[in-house]
Amino acid sequence: MTVLNTLRAAYAKHRAYVRTRDEIASMPRDVALDLGLFPEDASRIARTAIYG
């Protein structure tokens, strides 16, 4: 069961990463800039937010 739980946790983190990355990337540029986010950095921001 431990291996299965590990795989489930990894998949859940991956889905959260993809969802976060896509949300940041699709955000209107003016809103993103107001929040201090750059859509071009969506992958880096999502990776840091989800994986630490």
PDBQT receptor file of N, H, CA, C and O in Angstrom, charges set to zero:
ATOM      1  N   MET A   1       0.812  -1.201   0.000  1.00  0.00    +0.000 N 
ATOM      2  CA  MET A   1       0.000   0.000   0.000  1.00  0.00    +0.000 C 
ATOM      3  C   MET A   1       0.855   1.265   0.000  1.00  0.00    +0.000 C 
ATOM      4  O   MET A   1       0.427   2.292  -0.525  1.00  0.00    +0.000 OA
ATOM      5  N   THR A   2       2.025   1.211   0.564  1.00  0.00    +0.000 N 
ATOM      6  H   THR A   2       2.373   0.376   0.990  1.00  0.00    +0.000 HD
ATOM      7  CA  THR A   2       2.861   2.402   0.645  1.00  0.00    +0.000 C 
ATOM      8  C   THR A   2       3.243   2.912  -0.744  1.00  0.00    +0.000 C 
ATOM      9  O   THR A   2       3.221   4.118  -0.992  1.00  0.00    +0.000 OA
ATOM     10  N   VAL A   3       3.586   2.008  -1.634  1.00  0.00    +0.000 N 
ATOM     11  H   VAL A   3       3.604   1.029  -1.432  1.00  0.00    +0.000 HD
ATOM     12  CA  VAL A   3       3.954   2.420  -2.990  1.00  0.00    +0.000 C 
ATOM     13  C   VAL A   3       2.754   3.060  -3.678  1.00  0.00    +0.000 C 
ATOM     14  O   VAL A   3       2.891   4.080  -4.354  1.00  0.00    +0.000 OA
ATOM     15  N   LEU A   4       1.599   2.471  -3.509  1.00  0.00    +0.000 N 
ATOM     16  H   LEU A   4       1.488   1.642  -2.960  1.00  0.00    +0.000 HD
ATOM     17  CA  LEU A   4       0.390   3.017  -4.119  1.00  0.00    +0.000 C 
ATOM     18  C   LEU A   4       0.074   4.404  -3.559  1.00  0.00    +0.000 C 
ATOM     19  O   LEU A   4      -0.303   5.303  -4.311  1.00  0.00    +0.000 OA
ATOM     20  N   ASN A   5       0.222   4.580  -2.267  1.00  0.00    +0.000 N 
ATOM     21  H   ASN A   5       0.528   3.849  -1.657  1.00  0.00    +0.000 HD
ATOM     22  CA  ASN A   5      -0.017   5.893  -1.655  1.00  0.00    +0.000 C 
ATOM     23  C   ASN A   5       0.989   6.924  -2.155  1.00  0.00    +0.000 C 
ATOM     24  O   ASN A   5       0.634   8.080  -2.388  1.00  0.00    +0.000 OA
ATOM     25  N   THR A   6       2.229   6.510  -2.319  1.00  0.00    +0.000 N 
ATOM     26  H   THR A   6       2.517   5.571  -2.130  1.00  0.00    +0.000 HD
ATOM     27  CA  THR A   6       3.261   7.409  -2.834  1.00  0.00    +0.000 C 
ATOM     28  C   THR A   6       2.930   7.845  -4.261  1.00  0.00    +0.000 C 
ATOM     29  O   THR A   6       3.056   9.021  -4.604  1.00  0.00    +0.000 OA
ATOM     30  N   LEU A   7       2.510   6.894  -5.081  1.00  0.00    +0.000 N 
ATOM     31  H   LEU A   7       2.408   5.939  -4.802  1.00  0.00    +0.000 HD
ATOM     32  CA  LEU A   7       2.137   7.223  -6.458  1.00  0.00    +0.000 C 
ATOM     33  C   LEU A   7       0.927   8.145  -6.505  1.00  0.00    +0.000 C 
ATOM     34  O   LEU A   7       0.886   9.074  -7.312  1.00  0.00    +0.000 OA
ATOM     35  N   ARG A   8      -0.042   7.900  -5.659  1.00  0.00    +0.000 N 
ATOM     36  H   ARG A   8      -0.008   7.146  -5.003  1.00  0.00    +0.000 HD
ATOM     37  CA  ARG A   8      -1.228   8.767  -5.611  1.00  0.00    +0.000 C 
ATOM     38  C   ARG A   8      -0.852  10.185  -5.199  1.00  0.00    +0.000 C 
ATOM     39  O   ARG A   8      -1.344  11.155  -5.777  1.00  0.00    +0.000 OA
ATOM     40  N   ALA A   9       0.014  10.305  -4.208  1.00  0.00    +0.000 N 
ATOM     41  H   ALA A   9       0.414   9.517  -3.739  1.00  0.00    +0.000 HD
ATOM     42  CA  ALA A   9       0.438  11.627  -3.743  1.00  0.00    +0.000 C 
ATOM     43  C   ALA A   9       1.212  12.361  -4.839  1.00  0.00    +0.000 C 
ATOM     44  O   ALA A   9       1.019  13.559  -5.046  1.00  0.00    +0.000 OA
ATOM     45  N   ALA A  10       2.085  11.640  -5.536  1.00  0.00    +0.000 N 
ATOM     46  H   ALA A  10       2.241  10.666  -5.367  1.00  0.00    +0.000 HD
ATOM     47  CA  ALA A  10       2.857  12.251  -6.618  1.00  0.00    +0.000 C 
ATOM     48  C   ALA A  10       1.942  12.708  -7.748  1.00  0.00    +0.000 C 
ATOM     49  O   ALA A  10       2.139  13.784  -8.313  1.00  0.00    +0.000 OA
ATOM     50  N   TYR A  11       0.950  11.899  -8.075  1.00  0.00    +0.000 N 
ATOM     51  H   TYR A  11       0.790  11.025  -7.616  1.00  0.00    +0.000 HD
ATOM     52  CA  TYR A  11       0.011  12.263  -9.132  1.00  0.00    +0.000 C 
ATOM     53  C   TYR A  11      -0.825  13.472  -8.719  1.00  0.00    +0.000 C 
ATOM     54  O   TYR A  11      -1.084  14.355  -9.536  1.00  0.00    +0.000 OA
ATOM     55  N   ALA A  12      -1.244  13.515  -7.464  1.00  0.00    +0.000 N 
ATOM     56  H   ALA A  12      -1.033  12.797  -6.800  1.00  0.00    +0.000 HD
ATOM     57  CA  ALA A  12      -2.029  14.652  -6.970  1.00  0.00    +0.000 C 
ATOM     58  C   ALA A  12      -1.206  15.939  -7.044  1.00  0.00    +0.000 C 
ATOM     59  O   ALA A  12      -1.726  16.988  -7.422  1.00  0.00    +0.000 OA
ATOM     60  N   LYS A  13       0.076  15.860  -6.683  1.00  0.00    +0.000 N 
ATOM     61  H   LYS A  13       0.499  15.007  -6.375  1.00  0.00    +0.000 HD
ATOM     62  CA  LYS A  13       0.938  17.039  -6.771  1.00  0.00    +0.000 C 
ATOM     63  C   LYS A  13       1.128  17.464  -8.221  1.00  0.00    +0.000 C 
ATOM     64  O   LYS A  13       1.126  18.655  -8.533  1.00  0.00    +0.000 OA
ATOM     65  N   HIS A  14       1.290  16.495  -9.094  1.00  0.00    +0.000 N 
ATOM     66  H   HIS A  14       1.291  15.528  -8.841  1.00  0.00    +0.000 HD
ATOM     67  CA  HIS A  14       1.460  16.823 -10.514  1.00  0.00    +0.000 C 
ATOM     68  C   HIS A  14       0.216  17.518 -11.057  1.00  0.00    +0.000 C 
ATOM     69  O   HIS A  14       0.329  18.512 -11.774  1.00  0.00    +0.000 OA
ATOM     70  N   ARG A  15      -0.955  17.012 -10.730  1.00  0.00    +0.000 N 
ATOM     71  H   ARG A  15      -1.047  16.204 -10.148  1.00  0.00    +0.000 HD
ATOM     72  CA  ARG A  15      -2.206  17.637 -11.182  1.00  0.00    +0.000 C 
ATOM     73  C   ARG A  15      -2.325  19.054 -10.620  1.00  0.00    +0.000 C 
ATOM     74  O   ARG A  15      -2.755  19.964 -11.329  1.00  0.00    +0.000 OA
ATOM     75  N   ALA A  16      -1.953  19.246  -9.365  1.00  0.00    +0.000 N 
ATOM     76  H   ALA A  16      -1.604  18.507  -8.790  1.00  0.00    +0.000 HD
ATOM     77  CA  ALA A  16      -1.998  20.582  -8.765  1.00  0.00    +0.000 C 
ATOM     78  C   ALA A  16      -1.023  21.517  -9.477  1.00  0.00    +0.000 C 
ATOM     79  O   ALA A  16      -1.331  22.687  -9.706  1.00  0.00    +0.000 OA
ATOM     80  N   TYR A  17       0.155  20.995  -9.825  1.00  0.00    +0.000 N 
ATOM     81  H   TYR A  17       0.405  20.045  -9.639  1.00  0.00    +0.000 HD
ATOM     82  CA  TYR A  17       1.142  21.789 -10.553  1.00  0.00    +0.000 C 
ATOM     83  C   TYR A  17       0.586  22.228 -11.911  1.00  0.00    +0.000 C 
ATOM     84  O   TYR A  17       0.662  23.404 -12.265  1.00  0.00    +0.000 OA
ATOM     85  N   VAL A  18       0.030  21.284 -12.663  1.00  0.00    +0.000 N 
ATOM     86  H   VAL A  18      -0.032  20.328 -12.375  1.00  0.00    +0.000 HD
ATOM     87  CA  VAL A  18      -0.510  21.588 -13.994  1.00  0.00    +0.000 C 
ATOM     88  C   VAL A  18      -1.646  22.596 -13.891  1.00  0.00    +0.000 C 
ATOM     89  O   VAL A  18      -1.716  23.542 -14.676  1.00  0.00    +0.000 OA
ATOM     90  N   ARG A  19      -2.529  22.396 -12.927  1.00  0.00    +0.000 N 
ATOM     91  H   ARG A  19      -2.472  21.628 -12.289  1.00  0.00    +0.000 HD
ATOM     92  CA  ARG A  19      -3.670  23.302 -12.743  1.00  0.00    +0.000 C 
ATOM     93  C   ARG A  19      -3.178  24.711 -12.396  1.00  0.00    +0.000 C 
ATOM     94  O   ARG A  19      -3.668  25.692 -12.955  1.00  0.00    +0.000 OA
ATOM     95  N   THR A  20      -2.215  24.814 -11.479  1.00  0.00    +0.000 N 
ATOM     96  H   THR A  20      -1.817  24.017 -11.024  1.00  0.00    +0.000 HD
ATOM     97  CA  THR A  20      -1.676  26.112 -11.068  1.00  0.00    +0.000 C 
ATOM     98  C   THR A  20      -0.960  26.791 -12.231  1.00  0.00    +0.000 C 
ATOM     99  O   THR A  20      -1.161  27.979 -12.483  1.00  0.00    +0.000 OA
ATOM    100  N   ARG A  21      -0.126  26.035 -12.936  1.00  0.00    +0.000 N 
ATOM    101  H   ARG A  21       0.038  25.070 -12.731  1.00  0.00    +0.000 HD
ATOM    102  CA  ARG A  21       0.603  26.581 -14.087  1.00  0.00    +0.000 C 
ATOM    103  C   ARG A  21      -0.353  27.112 -15.145  1.00  0.00    +0.000 C 
ATOM    104  O   ARG A  21      -0.160  28.208 -15.671  1.00  0.00    +0.000 OA
ATOM    105  N   ASP A  22      -1.375  26.341 -15.451  1.00  0.00    +0.000 N 
ATOM    106  H   ASP A  22      -1.532  25.451 -15.024  1.00  0.00    +0.000 HD
ATOM    107  CA  ASP A  22      -2.336  26.758 -16.476  1.00  0.00    +0.000 C 
ATOM    108  C   ASP A  22      -3.126  27.991 -16.049  1.00  0.00    +0.000 C 
ATOM    109  O   ASP A  22      -3.405  28.864 -16.870  1.00  0.00    +0.000 OA
ATOM    110  N   GLU A  23      -3.484  28.065 -14.778  1.00  0.00    +0.000 N 
ATOM    111  H   GLU A  23      -3.257  27.356 -14.111  1.00  0.00    +0.000 HD
ATOM    112  CA  GLU A  23      -4.222  29.235 -14.279  1.00  0.00    +0.000 C 
ATOM    113  C   GLU A  23      -3.368  30.494 -14.369  1.00  0.00    +0.000 C 
ATOM    114  O   GLU A  23      -3.854  31.545 -14.789  1.00  0.00    +0.000 OA
ATOM    115  N   ILE A  24      -2.109  30.397 -13.981  1.00  0.00    +0.000 N 
ATOM    116  H   ILE A  24      -1.714  29.544 -13.640  1.00  0.00    +0.000 HD
ATOM    117  CA  ILE A  24      -1.223  31.562 -14.042  1.00  0.00    +0.000 C 
ATOM    118  C   ILE A  24      -0.988  31.964 -15.496  1.00  0.00    +0.000 C 
ATOM    119  O   ILE A  24      -1.022  33.149 -15.827  1.00  0.00    +0.000 OA
ATOM    120  N   ALA A  25      -0.751  30.993 -16.351  1.00  0.00    +0.000 N 
ATOM    121  H   ALA A  25      -0.723  30.031 -16.081  1.00  0.00    +0.000 HD
ATOM    122  CA  ALA A  25      -0.467  31.278 -17.761  1.00  0.00    +0.000 C 
ATOM    123  C   ALA A  25      -1.668  31.889 -18.476  1.00  0.00    +0.000 C 
ATOM    124  O   ALA A  25      -1.496  32.681 -19.402  1.00  0.00    +0.000 OA
ATOM    125  N   SER A  26      -2.873  31.532 -18.062  1.00  0.00    +0.000 N 
ATOM    126  H   SER A  26      -3.013  30.888 -17.309  1.00  0.00    +0.000 HD
ATOM    127  CA  SER A  26      -4.060  32.046 -18.749  1.00  0.00    +0.000 C 
ATOM    128  C   SER A  26      -4.610  33.326 -18.124  1.00  0.00    +0.000 C 
ATOM    129  O   SER A  26      -5.590  33.889 -18.612  1.00  0.00    +0.000 OA
ATOM    130  N   MET A  27      -3.985  33.775 -17.062  1.00  0.00    +0.000 N 
ATOM    131  H   MET A  27      -3.189  33.318 -16.667  1.00  0.00    +0.000 HD
ATOM    132  CA  MET A  27      -4.426  34.991 -16.383  1.00  0.00    +0.000 C 
ATOM    133  C   MET A  27      -4.189  36.204 -17.292  1.00  0.00    +0.000 C 
ATOM    134  O   MET A  27      -3.146  36.286 -17.941  1.00  0.00    +0.000 OA
ATOM    135  N   PRO A  28      -5.131  37.136 -17.349  1.00  0.00    +0.000 N 
ATOM    136  CA  PRO A  28      -4.887  38.356 -18.136  1.00  0.00    +0.000 C 
ATOM    137  C   PRO A  28      -3.618  39.061 -17.645  1.00  0.00    +0.000 C 
ATOM    138  O   PRO A  28      -3.364  39.144 -16.443  1.00  0.00    +0.000 OA
ATOM    139  N   ARG A  29      -2.842  39.557 -18.582  1.00  0.00    +0.000 N 
ATOM    140  H   ARG A  29      -3.049  39.490 -19.558  1.00  0.00    +0.000 HD
ATOM    141  CA  ARG A  29      -1.542  40.143 -18.244  1.00  0.00    +0.000 C 
ATOM    142  C   ARG A  29      -1.651  41.260 -17.204  1.00  0.00    +0.000 C 
ATOM    143  O   ARG A  29      -0.828  41.327 -16.291  1.00  0.00    +0.000 OA
ATOM    144  N   ASP A  30      -2.648  42.136 -17.324  1.00  0.00    +0.000 N 
ATOM    145  H   ASP A  30      -3.317  42.082 -18.065  1.00  0.00    +0.000 HD
ATOM    146  CA  ASP A  30      -2.747  43.250 -16.378  1.00  0.00    +0.000 C 
ATOM    147  C   ASP A  30      -3.051  42.749 -14.965  1.00  0.00    +0.000 C 
ATOM    148  O   ASP A  30      -2.537  43.302 -13.992  1.00  0.00    +0.000 OA
ATOM    149  N   VAL A  31      -3.869  41.725 -14.843  1.00  0.00    +0.000 N 
ATOM    150  H   VAL A  31      -4.287  41.276 -15.633  1.00  0.00    +0.000 HD
ATOM    151  CA  VAL A  31      -4.171  41.155 -13.524  1.00  0.00    +0.000 C 
ATOM    152  C   VAL A  31      -2.921  40.488 -12.957  1.00  0.00    +0.000 C 
ATOM    153  O   VAL A  31      -2.595  40.667 -11.784  1.00  0.00    +0.000 OA
ATOM    154  N   ALA A  32      -2.226  39.723 -13.787  1.00  0.00    +0.000 N 
ATOM    155  H   ALA A  32      -2.490  39.578 -14.740  1.00  0.00    +0.000 HD
ATOM    156  CA  ALA A  32      -1.010  39.044 -13.338  1.00  0.00    +0.000 C 
ATOM    157  C   ALA A  32       0.029  40.056 -12.856  1.00  0.00    +0.000 C 
ATOM    158  O   ALA A  32       0.649  39.864 -11.810  1.00  0.00    +0.000 OA
ATOM    159  N   LEU A  33       0.215  41.117 -13.608  1.00  0.00    +0.000 N 
ATOM    160  H   LEU A  33      -0.289  41.274 -14.458  1.00  0.00    +0.000 HD
ATOM    161  CA  LEU A  33       1.200  42.125 -13.214  1.00  0.00    +0.000 C 
ATOM    162  C   LEU A  33       0.789  42.832 -11.929  1.00  0.00    +0.000 C 
ATOM    163  O   LEU A  33       1.645  43.164 -11.109  1.00  0.00    +0.000 OA
ATOM    164  N   ASP A  34      -0.507  43.068 -11.743  1.00  0.00    +0.000 N 
ATOM    165  H   ASP A  34      -1.202  42.798 -12.409  1.00  0.00    +0.000 HD
ATOM    166  CA  ASP A  34      -0.984  43.660 -10.490  1.00  0.00    +0.000 C 
ATOM    167  C   ASP A  34      -0.656  42.771  -9.296  1.00  0.00    +0.000 C 
ATOM    168  O   ASP A  34      -0.411  43.265  -8.196  1.00  0.00    +0.000 OA
ATOM    169  N   LEU A  35      -0.653  41.465  -9.516  1.00  0.00    +0.000 N 
ATOM    170  H   LEU A  35      -0.852  41.064 -10.410  1.00  0.00    +0.000 HD
ATOM    171  CA  LEU A  35      -0.346  40.510  -8.445  1.00  0.00    +0.000 C 
ATOM    172  C   LEU A  35       1.151  40.224  -8.326  1.00  0.00    +0.000 C 
ATOM    173  O   LEU A  35       1.580  39.466  -7.456  1.00  0.00    +0.000 OA
ATOM    174  N   GLY A  36       1.933  40.833  -9.200  1.00  0.00    +0.000 N 
ATOM    175  H   GLY A  36       1.585  41.449  -9.907  1.00  0.00    +0.000 HD
ATOM    176  CA  GLY A  36       3.374  40.617  -9.176  1.00  0.00    +0.000 C 
ATOM    177  C   GLY A  36       3.786  39.305  -9.823  1.00  0.00    +0.000 C 
ATOM    178  O   GLY A  36       4.856  38.773  -9.528  1.00  0.00    +0.000 OA
ATOM    179  N   LEU A  37       2.940  38.782 -10.705  1.00  0.00    +0.000 N 
ATOM    180  H   LEU A  37       2.071  39.214 -10.944  1.00  0.00    +0.000 HD
ATOM    181  CA  LEU A  37       3.232  37.531 -11.402  1.00  0.00    +0.000 C 
ATOM    182  C   LEU A  37       3.483  37.820 -12.873  1.00  0.00    +0.000 C 
ATOM    183  O   LEU A  37       2.889  38.732 -13.448  1.00  0.00    +0.000 OA
ATOM    184  N   PHE A  38       4.354  37.048 -13.466  1.00  0.00    +0.000 N 
ATOM    185  H   PHE A  38       4.837  36.308 -12.998  1.00  0.00    +0.000 HD
ATOM    186  CA  PHE A  38       4.618  37.166 -14.889  1.00  0.00    +0.000 C 
ATOM    187  C   PHE A  38       4.202  35.856 -15.542  1.00  0.00    +0.000 C 
ATOM    188  O   PHE A  38       4.750  34.806 -15.207  1.00  0.00    +0.000 OA
ATOM    189  N   PRO A  39       3.251  35.892 -16.463  1.00  0.00    +0.000 N 
ATOM    190  CA  PRO A  39       2.766  34.660 -17.095  1.00  0.00    +0.000 C 
ATOM    191  C   PRO A  39       3.883  33.812 -17.706  1.00  0.00    +0.000 C 
ATOM    192  O   PRO A  39       3.767  32.588 -17.772  1.00  0.00    +0.000 OA
ATOM    193  N   GLU A  40       4.960  34.455 -18.151  1.00  0.00    +0.000 N 
ATOM    194  H   GLU A  40       5.055  35.449 -18.097  1.00  0.00    +0.000 HD
ATOM    195  CA  GLU A  40       6.081  33.710 -18.722  1.00  0.00    +0.000 C 
ATOM    196  C   GLU A  40       6.765  32.835 -17.676  1.00  0.00    +0.000 C 
ATOM    197  O   GLU A  40       7.415  31.848 -18.024  1.00  0.00    +0.000 OA
ATOM    198  N   ASP A  41       6.626  33.184 -16.408  1.00  0.00    +0.000 N 
ATOM    199  H   ASP A  41       6.098  33.985 -16.125  1.00  0.00    +0.000 HD
ATOM    200  CA  ASP A  41       7.236  32.425 -15.315  1.00  0.00    +0.000 C 
ATOM    201  C   ASP A  41       6.266  31.439 -14.686  1.00  0.00    +0.000 C 
ATOM    202  O   ASP A  41       6.508  30.966 -13.576  1.00  0.00    +0.000 OA
ATOM    203  N   ALA A  42       5.179  31.119 -15.365  1.00  0.00    +0.000 N 
ATOM    204  H   ALA A  42       4.983  31.503 -16.267  1.00  0.00    +0.000 HD
ATOM    205  CA  ALA A  42       4.133  30.267 -14.792  1.00  0.00    +0.000 C 
ATOM    206  C   ALA A  42       4.679  28.922 -14.321  1.00  0.00    +0.000 C 
ATOM    207  O   ALA A  42       4.301  28.452 -13.248  1.00  0.00    +0.000 OA
ATOM    208  N   SER A  43       5.548  28.301 -15.091  1.00  0.00    +0.000 N 
ATOM    209  H   SER A  43       5.855  28.683 -15.963  1.00  0.00    +0.000 HD
ATOM    210  CA  SER A  43       6.093  26.990 -14.700  1.00  0.00    +0.000 C 
ATOM    211  C   SER A  43       6.912  27.093 -13.422  1.00  0.00    +0.000 C 
ATOM    212  O   SER A  43       6.768  26.270 -12.518  1.00  0.00    +0.000 OA
ATOM    213  N   ARG A  44       7.766  28.099 -13.348  1.00  0.00    +0.000 N 
ATOM    214  H   ARG A  44       7.883  28.768 -14.082  1.00  0.00    +0.000 HD
ATOM    215  CA  ARG A  44       8.613  28.263 -12.162  1.00  0.00    +0.000 C 
ATOM    216  C   ARG A  44       7.777  28.574 -10.930  1.00  0.00    +0.000 C 
ATOM    217  O   ARG A  44       8.012  28.014  -9.859  1.00  0.00    +0.000 OA
ATOM    218  N   ILE A  45       6.806  29.463 -11.077  1.00  0.00    +0.000 N 
ATOM    219  H   ILE A  45       6.616  29.918 -11.946  1.00  0.00    +0.000 HD
ATOM    220  CA  ILE A  45       5.948  29.841  -9.953  1.00  0.00    +0.000 C 
ATOM    221  C   ILE A  45       5.154  28.638  -9.465  1.00  0.00    +0.000 C 
ATOM    222  O   ILE A  45       5.068  28.399  -8.260  1.00  0.00    +0.000 OA
ATOM    223  N   ALA A  46       4.576  27.884 -10.385  1.00  0.00    +0.000 N 
ATOM    224  H   ALA A  46       4.646  28.079 -11.363  1.00  0.00    +0.000 HD
ATOM    225  CA  ALA A  46       3.783  26.709 -10.009  1.00  0.00    +0.000 C 
ATOM    226  C   ALA A  46       4.656  25.649  -9.354  1.00  0.00    +0.000 C 
ATOM    227  O   ALA A  46       4.252  25.034  -8.366  1.00  0.00    +0.000 OA
ATOM    228  N   ARG A  47       5.843  25.432  -9.894  1.00  0.00    +0.000 N 
ATOM    229  H   ARG A  47       6.171  25.931 -10.696  1.00  0.00    +0.000 HD
ATOM    230  CA  ARG A  47       6.757  24.434  -9.319  1.00  0.00    +0.000 C 
ATOM    231  C   ARG A  47       7.123  24.798  -7.883  1.00  0.00    +0.000 C 
ATOM    232  O   ARG A  47       7.131  23.940  -7.000  1.00  0.00    +0.000 OA
ATOM    233  N   THR A  48       7.423  26.065  -7.659  1.00  0.00    +0.000 N 
ATOM    234  H   THR A  48       7.417  26.761  -8.376  1.00  0.00    +0.000 HD
ATOM    235  CA  THR A  48       7.768  26.516  -6.312  1.00  0.00    +0.000 C 
ATOM    236  C   THR A  48       6.575  26.404  -5.372  1.00  0.00    +0.000 C 
ATOM    237  O   THR A  48       6.729  25.999  -4.220  1.00  0.00    +0.000 OA
ATOM    238  N   ALA A  49       5.400  26.756  -5.851  1.00  0.00    +0.000 N 
ATOM    239  H   ALA A  49       5.276  27.084  -6.788  1.00  0.00    +0.000 HD
ATOM    240  CA  ALA A  49       4.200  26.714  -5.013  1.00  0.00    +0.000 C 
ATOM    241  C   ALA A  49       3.819  25.291  -4.624  1.00  0.00    +0.000 C 
ATOM    242  O   ALA A  49       3.400  25.057  -3.490  1.00  0.00    +0.000 OA
ATOM    243  N   ILE A  50       3.955  24.349  -5.528  1.00  0.00    +0.000 N 
ATOM    244  H   ILE A  50       4.295  24.539  -6.449  1.00  0.00    +0.000 HD
ATOM    245  CA  ILE A  50       3.501  22.988  -5.270  1.00  0.00    +0.000 C 
ATOM    246  C   ILE A  50       4.593  22.124  -4.653  1.00  0.00    +0.000 C 
ATOM    247  O   ILE A  50       4.340  21.409  -3.683  1.00  0.00    +0.000 OA
ATOM    248  N   TYR A  51       5.790  22.179  -5.195  1.00  0.00    +0.000 N 
ATOM    249  H   TYR A  51       5.996  22.759  -5.983  1.00  0.00    +0.000 HD
ATOM    250  CA  TYR A  51       6.852  21.274  -4.751  1.00  0.00    +0.000 C 
ATOM    251  C   TYR A  51       7.795  21.899  -3.726  1.00  0.00    +0.000 C 
ATOM    252  O   TYR A  51       8.593  21.202  -3.099  1.00  0.00    +0.000 OA
ATOM    253  N   GLY A  52       7.696  23.208  -3.562  1.00  0.00    +0.000 N 
ATOM    254  H   GLY A  52       7.048  23.773  -4.072  1.00  0.00    +0.000 HD
ATOM    255  CA  GLY A  52       8.534  23.868  -2.565  1.00  0.00    +0.000 C 
ATOM    256  C   GLY A  52       9.810  24.417  -3.104  1.00  0.00    +0.000 C 
ATOM    257  O   GLY A  52      10.598  24.996  -2.356  1.00  0.00    +0.000 OA
TER     258      GLY A  52
